[in-house]
């Protein structure tokens, strides 16, 4: 495996930021929670918005490619409202809103 856990985490973060066209200022809200090697050829990277329970899980292969079919998990359902998003930048809040509603 040529990638390190740190490399995989950064690749996954860059993948999502490019998917959502995030500005440098907005991307600072996102953190790499965990990056763990699975077998010998890929990592599962856990990403989050700092201070929020929502999580994205992305597979990063030893080729440095990300599986575009990532998993999003949140304990917060759309029907519970979105008061927790009020203090976030607009684009970050929109991403969380969209992901929560898509579940």
Secondary structure, 3 states (H helix, E strand, C coil): CCCCHHHHHHHHHHHHHHHCCCCHHHHCCEEEEEEEEECCCEEEEEEEECCCCCEEEEEEECCCCECCCCEEECCCCHHHCCHHHCCCCHHHHHHHHHHHHHC
